[in-house]
Amino acid sequence: MSINSVNKESWNLQAKRYFENSNFSFDNVDYGDVRCLTEKDLKLLGDVKGKRILELGCGGANCGIALAKQGATVFCTDISEKQIEIAKNNAQRENVDIKFIVSAMEDVNFIDEKFDIVISICAMMYVKDIRTVFSNISSMLNKNGIFVFSLNDPTFYSVASKYLWNEKKEQQSYFYTGEERWKWEDDDNFEFITYRRTIGDYVNKLSDCKMLVSKLHQLKIEHDVINDEEELLETEYPRIMVFKSVKI
Ligand SMILES: C[S@@+](CC[C@H](N)C(=O)[O-])C[C@H]1O[C@@H](n2cnc3c(N)ncnc32)[C@H](O)[C@@H]1O
């Protein structure tokens, strides 16, 4: 089975549980965890009123819905039909009009539209061929358009791999580039495949596709009480990173 088929099937199984366990806001853009700094703090997108925005890997579309409420015209895409089903229900309940498309982000260049902003929250790590995806995004962005995305920070994952999870030796290095297979819960009978790349890999591949990084935030997760070693590590190392790049 291809990587996208594995992740699509797994996200179809995970969608309902993910939505029920998340407490994302429909009024603000969270970059992957509500306990991190959000768009209200980082202000990467600016005033979105009247802007055309494409969201890739939208999940329940909490982000797209928040942006539509602020007056943007929003297109949301995801590889999982179940995620899009949940997203459509959310949009209806929140009373916003969004165009939804089921598609892998590797294939979105069939959308014959141009955008001012492309956004993606915690979805880029599911992509193997990041060059194709960045090239698609670049060709769909207007000049000076912005691409903002968040994803797993390799700093945290290499440290946790070495000191907490005792994973394969190669994965314990910050410089590991390649796939990681993992389960949401230990007893799940389905798995996800994500990719680790260094920060430099992302910056250089964006630049190859004419998108220059203007901001990079590495986010820690704030905990009121530290319950275990993983939570302690989340306060000491960045778990999520957020890039803003500009199409030249
Ligand atoms: C961790 S969830 C994030 C969802 C949402 N952005 C959020 O912040 O809640 C990752 C999402 O990426 C989607 N996804 C995974 N691989 C994808 C691909 N190749 N193309 C498009 N979407 C993909 C999954 O179906 C899932 O909805």
The ligand as an ORCA input file, in Angstrom:
! r2SCAN-3c Opt
* xyz 0 1
  C      -2.792     16.000     12.579
  S      -4.099     16.188     11.437
  C      -4.255     17.947     11.398
  C      -5.633     18.380     10.993
  C      -5.897     19.867     11.097
  N      -5.037     20.634     10.244
  C      -5.793     20.332     12.527
  O      -4.983     21.209     12.816
  O      -6.538     19.830     13.361
  C      -3.321     15.836      9.870
  C      -4.277     15.903      8.690
  O      -3.530     15.768      7.484
  C      -4.286     14.977      6.578
  N      -3.331     14.407      5.593
  C      -2.403     13.447      5.786
  N      -1.711     13.241      4.669
  C      -2.200     14.094      3.734
  C      -1.885     14.364      2.368
  N      -0.905     13.721      1.740
  N      -2.609     15.298      1.716
  C      -3.605     15.969      2.342
  N      -3.953     15.765      3.638
  C      -3.241     14.835      4.319
  C      -4.971     13.953      7.460
  O      -6.082     13.346      6.847
  C      -5.326     14.794      8.676
  O      -6.607     15.373      8.556
*
